[in-house]
Amino acid sequence: MGSSCFSRGNKKTLQIIQQYLKEHHKEHEIILKGNHCFGNCSEGPILKIGERVYEHMNMDRSLEILEKEFGDL
């Protein structure tokens, strides 16, 4: 959620994640919260789901990962 990630398009990626959760009726099952780069800003934007960390996130990649992680919930 830092300025470096937002300059890399993280605002759109965040919107895609929020939209995905809403469209799949998962906004009450999954907690979405912002954080900074977990000490690895050069690899951001970063998405962390449980203990898994995904680096270099963008809109397309986030949808792919969300389907993989939550498609069967």
PyMOL Python script that loads the backbone (N, CA, C, O; Angstrom):
from pymol import cmd

cmd.read_pdbstr("""\
ATOM      1  N   MET A   1       0.815  -1.184   0.000  1.00  0.00           N
ATOM      2  CA  MET A   1       0.000   0.000   0.000  1.00  0.00           C
ATOM      3  C   MET A   1       0.865   1.257   0.000  1.00  0.00           C
ATOM      4  O   MET A   1       0.345   2.368   0.101  1.00  0.00           O
ATOM      5  N   GLY A   2       2.149   1.091  -0.110  1.00  0.00           N
ATOM      6  CA  GLY A   2       3.051   2.245  -0.121  1.00  0.00           C
ATOM      7  C   GLY A   2       3.019   2.979  -1.447  1.00  0.00           C
ATOM      8  O   GLY A   2       2.473   2.491  -2.436  1.00  0.00           O
ATOM      9  N   SER A   3       3.614   4.161  -1.448  1.00  0.00           N
ATOM     10  CA  SER A   3       3.585   5.001  -2.644  1.00  0.00           C
ATOM     11  C   SER A   3       4.324   4.367  -3.814  1.00  0.00           C
ATOM     12  O   SER A   3       3.940   4.571  -4.966  1.00  0.00           O
ATOM     13  N   SER A   4       5.366   3.609  -3.543  1.00  0.00           N
ATOM     14  CA  SER A   4       6.106   2.941  -4.612  1.00  0.00           C
ATOM     15  C   SER A   4       5.216   1.946  -5.354  1.00  0.00           C
ATOM     16  O   SER A   4       5.231   1.886  -6.583  1.00  0.00           O
ATOM     17  N   CYS A   5       4.448   1.173  -4.604  1.00  0.00           N
ATOM     18  CA  CYS A   5       3.556   0.198  -5.240  1.00  0.00           C
ATOM     19  C   CYS A   5       2.416   0.876  -5.988  1.00  0.00           C
ATOM     20  O   CYS A   5       2.005   0.413  -7.052  1.00  0.00           O
ATOM     21  N   PHE A   6       1.905   1.971  -5.435  1.00  0.00           N
ATOM     22  CA  PHE A   6       0.834   2.674  -6.134  1.00  0.00           C
ATOM     23  C   PHE A   6       1.340   3.278  -7.431  1.00  0.00           C
ATOM     24  O   PHE A   6       0.587   3.372  -8.400  1.00  0.00           O
ATOM     25  N   SER A   7       2.606   3.690  -7.469  1.00  0.00           N
ATOM     26  CA  SER A   7       3.166   4.212  -8.711  1.00  0.00           C
ATOM     27  C   SER A   7       3.344   3.110  -9.744  1.00  0.00           C
ATOM     28  O   SER A   7       3.498   3.392 -10.932  1.00  0.00           O
ATOM     29  N   ARG A   8       3.323   1.856  -9.300  1.00  0.00           N
ATOM     30  CA  ARG A   8       3.424   0.699 -10.203  1.00  0.00           C
ATOM     31  C   ARG A   8       2.052   0.116 -10.531  1.00  0.00           C
ATOM     32  O   ARG A   8       1.961  -1.003 -11.037  1.00  0.00           O
ATOM     33  N   GLY A   9       0.990   0.859 -10.249  1.00  0.00           N
ATOM     34  CA  GLY A   9      -0.347   0.420 -10.642  1.00  0.00           C
ATOM     35  C   GLY A   9      -1.111  -0.342  -9.598  1.00  0.00           C
ATOM     36  O   GLY A   9      -2.115  -0.978  -9.918  1.00  0.00           O
ATOM     37  N   ASN A  10      -0.668  -0.302  -8.347  1.00  0.00           N
ATOM     38  CA  ASN A  10      -1.327  -1.096  -7.315  1.00  0.00           C
ATOM     39  C   ASN A  10      -2.752  -0.629  -7.019  1.00  0.00           C
ATOM     40  O   ASN A  10      -3.563  -1.412  -6.524  1.00  0.00           O
ATOM     41  N   LYS A  11      -3.067   0.621  -7.310  1.00  0.00           N
ATOM     42  CA  LYS A  11      -4.431   1.089  -7.071  1.00  0.00           C
ATOM     43  C   LYS A  11      -5.423   0.282  -7.909  1.00  0.00           C
ATOM     44  O   LYS A  11      -6.468  -0.135  -7.410  1.00  0.00           O
ATOM     45  N   LYS A  12      -5.094   0.064  -9.175  1.00  0.00           N
ATOM     46  CA  LYS A  12      -5.964  -0.737 -10.053  1.00  0.00           C
ATOM     47  C   LYS A  12      -6.017  -2.192  -9.597  1.00  0.00           C
ATOM     48  O   LYS A  12      -7.075  -2.822  -9.627  1.00  0.00           O
ATOM     49  N   THR A  13      -4.874  -2.719  -9.176  1.00  0.00           N
ATOM     50  CA  THR A  13      -4.834  -4.105  -8.708  1.00  0.00           C
ATOM     51  C   THR A  13      -5.703  -4.256  -7.468  1.00  0.00           C
ATOM     52  O   THR A  13      -6.431  -5.241  -7.345  1.00  0.00           O
ATOM     53  N   LEU A  14      -5.641  -3.316  -6.563  1.00  0.00           N
ATOM     54  CA  LEU A  14      -6.473  -3.349  -5.366  1.00  0.00           C
ATOM     55  C   LEU A  14      -7.948  -3.321  -5.743  1.00  0.00           C
ATOM     56  O   LEU A  14      -8.751  -4.048  -5.157  1.00  0.00           O
ATOM     57  N   GLN A  15      -8.309  -2.498  -6.704  1.00  0.00           N
ATOM     58  CA  GLN A  15      -9.698  -2.435  -7.155  1.00  0.00           C
ATOM     59  C   GLN A  15     -10.152  -3.767  -7.748  1.00  0.00           C
ATOM     60  O   GLN A  15     -11.285  -4.194  -7.526  1.00  0.00           O
ATOM     61  N   ILE A  16      -9.272  -4.420  -8.500  1.00  0.00           N
ATOM     62  CA  ILE A  16      -9.591  -5.720  -9.091  1.00  0.00           C
ATOM     63  C   ILE A  16      -9.827  -6.760  -7.995  1.00  0.00           C
ATOM     64  O   ILE A  16     -10.758  -7.560  -8.086  1.00  0.00           O
ATOM     65  N   ILE A  17      -8.990  -6.748  -6.968  1.00  0.00           N
ATOM     66  CA  ILE A  17      -9.139  -7.698  -5.859  1.00  0.00           C
ATOM     67  C   ILE A  17     -10.462  -7.450  -5.137  1.00  0.00           C
ATOM     68  O   ILE A  17     -11.198  -8.394  -4.851  1.00  0.00           O
ATOM     69  N   GLN A  18     -10.765  -6.198  -4.845  1.00  0.00           N
ATOM     70  CA  GLN A  18     -12.027  -5.869  -4.178  1.00  0.00           C
ATOM     71  C   GLN A  18     -13.224  -6.284  -5.022  1.00  0.00           C
ATOM     72  O   GLN A  18     -14.203  -6.816  -4.500  1.00  0.00           O
ATOM     73  N   GLN A  19     -13.145  -6.046  -6.311  1.00  0.00           N
ATOM     74  CA  GLN A  19     -14.224  -6.416  -7.218  1.00  0.00           C
ATOM     75  C   GLN A  19     -14.395  -7.936  -7.266  1.00  0.00           C
ATOM     76  O   GLN A  19     -15.518  -8.438  -7.243  1.00  0.00           O
ATOM     77  N   TYR A  20     -13.289  -8.657  -7.332  1.00  0.00           N
ATOM     78  CA  TYR A  20     -13.335 -10.117  -7.349  1.00  0.00           C
ATOM     79  C   TYR A  20     -14.037 -10.636  -6.099  1.00  0.00           C
ATOM     80  O   TYR A  20     -14.932 -11.476  -6.191  1.00  0.00           O
ATOM     81  N   LEU A  21     -13.641 -10.144  -4.945  1.00  0.00           N
ATOM     82  CA  LEU A  21     -14.231 -10.609  -3.686  1.00  0.00           C
ATOM     83  C   LEU A  21     -15.725 -10.330  -3.645  1.00  0.00           C
ATOM     84  O   LEU A  21     -16.506 -11.162  -3.184  1.00  0.00           O
ATOM     85  N   LYS A  22     -16.119  -9.164  -4.126  1.00  0.00           N
ATOM     86  CA  LYS A  22     -17.536  -8.805  -4.137  1.00  0.00           C
ATOM     87  C   LYS A  22     -18.323  -9.670  -5.119  1.00  0.00           C
ATOM     88  O   LYS A  22     -19.378 -10.200  -4.773  1.00  0.00           O
ATOM     89  N   GLU A  23     -17.819  -9.812  -6.329  1.00  0.00           N
ATOM     90  CA  GLU A  23     -18.522 -10.582  -7.359  1.00  0.00           C
ATOM     91  C   GLU A  23     -18.668 -12.052  -6.994  1.00  0.00           C
ATOM     92  O   GLU A  23     -19.631 -12.705  -7.398  1.00  0.00           O
ATOM     93  N   HIS A  24     -17.719 -12.566  -6.235  1.00  0.00           N
ATOM     94  CA  HIS A  24     -17.755 -13.975  -5.836  1.00  0.00           C
ATOM     95  C   HIS A  24     -18.300 -14.157  -4.421  1.00  0.00           C
ATOM     96  O   HIS A  24     -18.198 -15.240  -3.845  1.00  0.00           O
ATOM     97  N   HIS A  25     -18.874 -13.105  -3.870  1.00  0.00           N
ATOM     98  CA  HIS A  25     -19.518 -13.127  -2.555  1.00  0.00           C
ATOM     99  C   HIS A  25     -18.585 -13.661  -1.475  1.00  0.00           C
ATOM    100  O   HIS A  25     -18.983 -14.458  -0.625  1.00  0.00           O
ATOM    101  N   LYS A  26     -17.346 -13.210  -1.526  1.00  0.00           N
ATOM    102  CA  LYS A  26     -16.342 -13.665  -0.577  1.00  0.00           C
ATOM    103  C   LYS A  26     -15.876 -12.541   0.360  1.00  0.00           C
ATOM    104  O   LYS A  26     -14.991 -12.750   1.191  1.00  0.00           O
ATOM    105  N   GLU A  27     -16.475 -11.351   0.222  1.00  0.00           N
ATOM    106  CA  GLU A  27     -16.008 -10.223   1.004  1.00  0.00           C
ATOM    107  C   GLU A  27     -16.215 -10.420   2.507  1.00  0.00           C
ATOM    108  O   GLU A  27     -15.570  -9.739   3.305  1.00  0.00           O
ATOM    109  N   HIS A  28     -17.098 -11.331   2.909  1.00  0.00           N
ATOM    110  CA  HIS A  28     -17.308 -11.610   4.330  1.00  0.00           C
ATOM    111  C   HIS A  28     -16.523 -12.832   4.802  1.00  0.00           C
ATOM    112  O   HIS A  28     -16.425 -13.086   6.002  1.00  0.00           O
ATOM    113  N   GLU A  29     -15.971 -13.578   3.866  1.00  0.00           N
ATOM    114  CA  GLU A  29     -15.180 -14.765   4.203  1.00  0.00           C
ATOM    115  C   GLU A  29     -13.687 -14.472   4.250  1.00  0.00           C
ATOM    116  O   GLU A  29     -12.941 -15.142   4.964  1.00  0.00           O
ATOM    117  N   ILE A  30     -13.256 -13.484   3.497  1.00  0.00           N
ATOM    118  CA  ILE A  30     -11.834 -13.199   3.331  1.00  0.00           C
ATOM    119  C   ILE A  30     -11.543 -11.796   3.852  1.00  0.00           C
ATOM    120  O   ILE A  30     -12.232 -10.840   3.497  1.00  0.00           O
ATOM    121  N   ILE A  31     -10.538 -11.681   4.679  1.00  0.00           N
ATOM    122  CA  ILE A  31     -10.136 -10.383   5.223  1.00  0.00           C
ATOM    123  C   ILE A  31      -9.081  -9.779   4.297  1.00  0.00           C
ATOM    124  O   ILE A  31      -8.029 -10.372   4.059  1.00  0.00           O
ATOM    125  N   LEU A  32      -9.378  -8.609   3.791  1.00  0.00           N
ATOM    126  CA  LEU A  32      -8.448  -7.871   2.928  1.00  0.00           C
ATOM    127  C   LEU A  32      -7.932  -6.688   3.720  1.00  0.00           C
ATOM    128  O   LEU A  32      -8.708  -5.850   4.181  1.00  0.00           O
ATOM    129  N   LYS A  33      -6.631  -6.622   3.877  1.00  0.00           N
ATOM    130  CA  LYS A  33      -6.062  -5.473   4.575  1.00  0.00           C
ATOM    131  C   LYS A  33      -4.769  -5.067   3.896  1.00  0.00           C
ATOM    132  O   LYS A  33      -4.055  -5.887   3.320  1.00  0.00           O
ATOM    133  N   GLY A  34      -4.495  -3.794   3.981  1.00  0.00           N
ATOM    134  CA  GLY A  34      -3.303  -3.250   3.359  1.00  0.00           C
ATOM    135  C   GLY A  34      -2.105  -3.349   4.282  1.00  0.00           C
ATOM    136  O   GLY A  34      -2.232  -3.426   5.504  1.00  0.00           O
ATOM    137  N   ASN A  35      -0.956  -3.345   3.665  1.00  0.00           N
ATOM    138  CA  ASN A  35       0.290  -3.389   4.394  1.00  0.00           C
ATOM    139  C   ASN A  35       1.363  -2.790   3.502  1.00  0.00           C
ATOM    140  O   ASN A  35       1.112  -2.448   2.347  1.00  0.00           O
ATOM    141  N   HIS A  36       2.539  -2.672   4.044  1.00  0.00           N
ATOM    142  CA  HIS A  36       3.650  -2.196   3.233  1.00  0.00           C
ATOM    143  C   HIS A  36       4.361  -3.388   2.623  1.00  0.00           C
ATOM    144  O   HIS A  36       3.806  -4.487   2.605  1.00  0.00           O
ATOM    145  N   CYS A  37       5.538  -3.206   2.138  1.00  0.00           N
ATOM    146  CA  CYS A  37       6.194  -4.174   1.258  1.00  0.00           C
ATOM    147  C   CYS A  37       6.834  -5.372   1.964  1.00  0.00           C
ATOM    148  O   CYS A  37       7.556  -6.140   1.329  1.00  0.00           O
ATOM    149  N   PHE A  38       6.591  -5.539   3.230  1.00  0.00           N
ATOM    150  CA  PHE A  38       7.182  -6.668   3.963  1.00  0.00           C
ATOM    151  C   PHE A  38       8.706  -6.641   3.852  1.00  0.00           C
ATOM    152  O   PHE A  38       9.355  -7.686   3.885  1.00  0.00           O
ATOM    153  N   GLY A  39       9.274  -5.437   3.719  1.00  0.00           N
ATOM    154  CA  GLY A  39      10.722  -5.287   3.654  1.00  0.00           C
ATOM    155  C   GLY A  39      11.339  -5.601   2.309  1.00  0.00           C
ATOM    156  O   GLY A  39      12.556  -5.757   2.215  1.00  0.00           O
ATOM    157  N   ASN A  40      10.542  -5.698   1.280  1.00  0.00           N
ATOM    158  CA  ASN A  40      11.056  -6.082  -0.030  1.00  0.00           C
ATOM    159  C   ASN A  40      10.434  -5.214  -1.124  1.00  0.00           C
ATOM    160  O   ASN A  40       9.838  -5.725  -2.072  1.00  0.00           O
ATOM    161  N   CYS A  41      10.581  -3.917  -0.981  1.00  0.00           N
ATOM    162  CA  CYS A  41       9.922  -2.968  -1.892  1.00  0.00           C
ATOM    163  C   CYS A  41      10.295  -3.178  -3.358  1.00  0.00           C
ATOM    164  O   CYS A  41       9.471  -2.934  -4.238  1.00  0.00           O
ATOM    165  N   SER A  42      11.489  -3.614  -3.629  1.00  0.00           N
ATOM    166  CA  SER A  42      11.907  -3.777  -5.021  1.00  0.00           C
ATOM    167  C   SER A  42      11.134  -4.873  -5.741  1.00  0.00           C
ATOM    168  O   SER A  42      11.164  -4.942  -6.970  1.00  0.00           O
ATOM    169  N   GLU A  43      10.442  -5.732  -4.994  1.00  0.00           N
ATOM    170  CA  GLU A  43       9.682  -6.832  -5.596  1.00  0.00           C
ATOM    171  C   GLU A  43       8.186  -6.536  -5.656  1.00  0.00           C
ATOM    172  O   GLU A  43       7.405  -7.392  -6.071  1.00  0.00           O
ATOM    173  N   GLY A  44       7.781  -5.345  -5.250  1.00  0.00           N
ATOM    174  CA  GLY A  44       6.369  -5.005  -5.167  1.00  0.00           C
ATOM    175  C   GLY A  44       5.757  -4.640  -6.497  1.00  0.00           C
ATOM    176  O   GLY A  44       6.460  -4.467  -7.493  1.00  0.00           O
ATOM    177  N   PRO A  45       4.480  -4.528  -6.509  1.00  0.00           N
ATOM    178  CA  PRO A  45       3.517  -4.799  -5.460  1.00  0.00           C
ATOM    179  C   PRO A  45       3.512  -6.273  -5.051  1.00  0.00           C
ATOM    180  O   PRO A  45       3.776  -7.169  -5.853  1.00  0.00           O
ATOM    181  N   ILE A  46       3.206  -6.482  -3.790  1.00  0.00           N
ATOM    182  CA  ILE A  46       3.227  -7.818  -3.195  1.00  0.00           C
ATOM    183  C   ILE A  46       1.832  -8.158  -2.689  1.00  0.00           C
ATOM    184  O   ILE A  46       1.140  -7.303  -2.136  1.00  0.00           O
ATOM    185  N   LEU A  47       1.426  -9.394  -2.878  1.00  0.00           N
ATOM    186  CA  LEU A  47       0.177  -9.918  -2.346  1.00  0.00           C
ATOM    187  C   LEU A  47       0.532 -11.086  -1.443  1.00  0.00           C
ATOM    188  O   LEU A  47       1.249 -11.999  -1.853  1.00  0.00           O
ATOM    189  N   LYS A  48       0.035 -11.061  -0.222  1.00  0.00           N
ATOM    190  CA  LYS A  48       0.306 -12.148   0.717  1.00  0.00           C
ATOM    191  C   LYS A  48      -1.021 -12.789   1.080  1.00  0.00           C
ATOM    192  O   LYS A  48      -1.947 -12.117   1.535  1.00  0.00           O
ATOM    193  N   ILE A  49      -1.102 -14.095   0.874  1.00  0.00           N
ATOM    194  CA  ILE A  49      -2.283 -14.871   1.210  1.00  0.00           C
ATOM    195  C   ILE A  49      -1.817 -15.979   2.145  1.00  0.00           C
ATOM    196  O   ILE A  49      -1.097 -16.890   1.735  1.00  0.00           O
ATOM    197  N   GLY A  50      -2.230 -15.894   3.389  1.00  0.00           N
ATOM    198  CA  GLY A  50      -1.714 -16.825   4.385  1.00  0.00           C
ATOM    199  C   GLY A  50      -0.217 -16.618   4.508  1.00  0.00           C
ATOM    200  O   GLY A  50       0.240 -15.509   4.784  1.00  0.00           O
ATOM    201  N   GLU A  51       0.537 -17.664   4.308  1.00  0.00           N
ATOM    202  CA  GLU A  51       1.999 -17.564   4.357  1.00  0.00           C
ATOM    203  C   GLU A  51       2.630 -17.438   2.971  1.00  0.00           C
ATOM    204  O   GLU A  51       3.845 -17.283   2.854  1.00  0.00           O
ATOM    205  N   ARG A  52       1.803 -17.506   1.915  1.00  0.00           N
ATOM    206  CA  ARG A  52       2.316 -17.398   0.548  1.00  0.00           C
ATOM    207  C   ARG A  52       2.453 -15.935   0.157  1.00  0.00           C
ATOM    208  O   ARG A  52       1.554 -15.129   0.396  1.00  0.00           O
ATOM    209  N   VAL A  53       3.582 -15.605  -0.445  1.00  0.00           N
ATOM    210  CA  VAL A  53       3.863 -14.236  -0.875  1.00  0.00           C
ATOM    211  C   VAL A  53       4.034 -14.236  -2.390  1.00  0.00           C
ATOM    212  O   VAL A  53       4.839 -14.988  -2.940  1.00  0.00           O
ATOM    213  N   TYR A  54       3.264 -13.381  -3.050  1.00  0.00           N
ATOM    214  CA  TYR A  54       3.334 -13.235  -4.501  1.00  0.00           C
ATOM    215  C   TYR A  54       3.911 -11.853  -4.804  1.00  0.00           C
ATOM    216  O   TYR A  54       3.428 -10.844  -4.290  1.00  0.00           O
ATOM    217  N   GLU A  55       4.930 -11.819  -5.627  1.00  0.00           N
ATOM    218  CA  GLU A  55       5.628 -10.574  -5.942  1.00  0.00           C
ATOM    219  C   GLU A  55       5.282 -10.106  -7.352  1.00  0.00           C
ATOM    220  O   GLU A  55       4.746 -10.861  -8.163  1.00  0.00           O
ATOM    221  N   HIS A  56       5.599  -8.847  -7.620  1.00  0.00           N
ATOM    222  CA  HIS A  56       5.384  -8.231  -8.939  1.00  0.00           C
ATOM    223  C   HIS A  56       3.936  -8.370  -9.391  1.00  0.00           C
ATOM    224  O   HIS A  56       3.667  -8.780 -10.520  1.00  0.00           O
ATOM    225  N   MET A  57       3.021  -8.032  -8.519  1.00  0.00           N
ATOM    226  CA  MET A  57       1.601  -8.193  -8.819  1.00  0.00           C
ATOM    227  C   MET A  57       1.119  -7.131  -9.803  1.00  0.00           C
ATOM    228  O   MET A  57       1.597  -5.997  -9.820  1.00  0.00           O
ATOM    229  N   ASN A  58       0.158  -7.542 -10.616  1.00  0.00           N
ATOM    230  CA  ASN A  58      -0.543  -6.622 -11.499  1.00  0.00           C
ATOM    231  C   ASN A  58      -1.982  -7.118 -11.614  1.00  0.00           C
ATOM    232  O   ASN A  58      -2.333  -8.129 -11.005  1.00  0.00           O
ATOM    233  N   MET A  59      -2.807  -6.435 -12.374  1.00  0.00           N
ATOM    234  CA  MET A  59      -4.226  -6.791 -12.447  1.00  0.00           C
ATOM    235  C   MET A  59      -4.439  -8.213 -12.951  1.00  0.00           C
ATOM    236  O   MET A  59      -5.180  -8.980 -12.336  1.00  0.00           O
ATOM    237  N   ASP A  60      -3.808  -8.571 -14.047  1.00  0.00           N
ATOM    238  CA  ASP A  60      -4.000  -9.902 -14.629  1.00  0.00           C
ATOM    239  C   ASP A  60      -3.509 -11.003 -13.700  1.00  0.00           C
ATOM    240  O   ASP A  60      -4.192 -12.005 -13.489  1.00  0.00           O
ATOM    241  N   ARG A  61      -2.341 -10.808 -13.160  1.00  0.00           N
ATOM    242  CA  ARG A  61      -1.757 -11.819 -12.279  1.00  0.00           C
ATOM    243  C   ARG A  61      -2.586 -11.974 -11.009  1.00  0.00           C
ATOM    244  O   ARG A  61      -2.729 -13.085 -10.497  1.00  0.00           O
ATOM    245  N   SER A  62      -3.130 -10.883 -10.499  1.00  0.00           N
ATOM    246  CA  SER A  62      -3.927 -10.980  -9.275  1.00  0.00           C
ATOM    247  C   SER A  62      -5.184 -11.813  -9.508  1.00  0.00           C
ATOM    248  O   SER A  62      -5.550 -12.616  -8.650  1.00  0.00           O
ATOM    249  N   LEU A  63      -5.845 -11.644 -10.634  1.00  0.00           N
ATOM    250  CA  LEU A  63      -7.030 -12.454 -10.931  1.00  0.00           C
ATOM    251  C   LEU A  63      -6.681 -13.934 -11.027  1.00  0.00           C
ATOM    252  O   LEU A  63      -7.409 -14.789 -10.523  1.00  0.00           O
ATOM    253  N   GLU A  64      -5.583 -14.220 -11.666  1.00  0.00           N
ATOM    254  CA  GLU A  64      -5.125 -15.604 -11.800  1.00  0.00           C
ATOM    255  C   GLU A  64      -4.876 -16.228 -10.418  1.00  0.00           C
ATOM    256  O   GLU A  64      -5.285 -17.360 -10.161  1.00  0.00           O
ATOM    257  N   ILE A  65      -4.222 -15.501  -9.559  1.00  0.00           N
ATOM    258  CA  ILE A  65      -3.904 -16.015  -8.222  1.00  0.00           C
ATOM    259  C   ILE A  65      -5.160 -16.133  -7.374  1.00  0.00           C
ATOM    260  O   ILE A  65      -5.311 -17.107  -6.636  1.00  0.00           O
ATOM    261  N   LEU A  66      -6.060 -15.167  -7.461  1.00  0.00           N
ATOM    262  CA  LEU A  66      -7.302 -15.242  -6.699  1.00  0.00           C
ATOM    263  C   LEU A  66      -8.116 -16.471  -7.099  1.00  0.00           C
ATOM    264  O   LEU A  66      -8.666 -17.155  -6.236  1.00  0.00           O
ATOM    265  N   GLU A  67      -8.197 -16.753  -8.380  1.00  0.00           N
ATOM    266  CA  GLU A  67      -8.911 -17.952  -8.836  1.00  0.00           C
ATOM    267  C   GLU A  67      -8.244 -19.213  -8.295  1.00  0.00           C
ATOM    268  O   GLU A  67      -8.920 -20.139  -7.850  1.00  0.00           O
ATOM    269  N   LYS A  68      -6.938 -19.240  -8.337  1.00  0.00           N
ATOM    270  CA  LYS A  68      -6.192 -20.395  -7.843  1.00  0.00           C
ATOM    271  C   LYS A  68      -6.412 -20.581  -6.341  1.00  0.00           C
ATOM    272  O   LYS A  68      -6.623 -21.702  -5.878  1.00  0.00           O
ATOM    273  N   GLU A  69      -6.363 -19.499  -5.590  1.00  0.00           N
ATOM    274  CA  GLU A  69      -6.459 -19.555  -4.140  1.00  0.00           C
ATOM    275  C   GLU A  69      -7.884 -19.737  -3.633  1.00  0.00           C
ATOM    276  O   GLU A  69      -8.116 -20.483  -2.682  1.00  0.00           O
ATOM    277  N   PHE A  70      -8.841 -19.055  -4.266  1.00  0.00           N
ATOM    278  CA  PHE A  70     -10.193 -18.995  -3.711  1.00  0.00           C
ATOM    279  C   PHE A  70     -11.289 -19.495  -4.645  1.00  0.00           C
ATOM    280  O   PHE A  70     -12.467 -19.430  -4.294  1.00  0.00           O
ATOM    281  N   GLY A  71     -10.938 -19.982  -5.799  1.00  0.00           N
ATOM    282  CA  GLY A  71     -11.928 -20.405  -6.773  1.00  0.00           C
ATOM    283  C   GLY A  71     -12.847 -21.512  -6.285  1.00  0.00           C
ATOM    284  O   GLY A  71     -13.971 -21.641  -6.770  1.00  0.00           O
ATOM    285  N   ASP A  72     -12.388 -22.307  -5.340  1.00  0.00           N
ATOM    286  CA  ASP A  72     -13.193 -23.435  -4.864  1.00  0.00           C
ATOM    287  C   ASP A  72     -13.882 -23.167  -3.537  1.00  0.00           C
ATOM    288  O   ASP A  72     -14.545 -24.057  -3.005  1.00  0.00           O
ATOM    289  N   LEU A  73     -13.745 -21.965  -2.986  1.00  0.00           N
ATOM    290  CA  LEU A  73     -14.392 -21.678  -1.691  1.00  0.00           C
ATOM    291  C   LEU A  73     -15.880 -21.557  -1.855  1.00  0.00           C
ATOM    292  O   LEU A  73     -16.591 -21.318  -0.879  1.00  0.00           O
TER     293      LEU A  73
END
""", "prot")
cmd.dss("prot")
cmd.show_as("cartoon", "prot")
cmd.util.cbc("prot")
cmd.orient("prot")
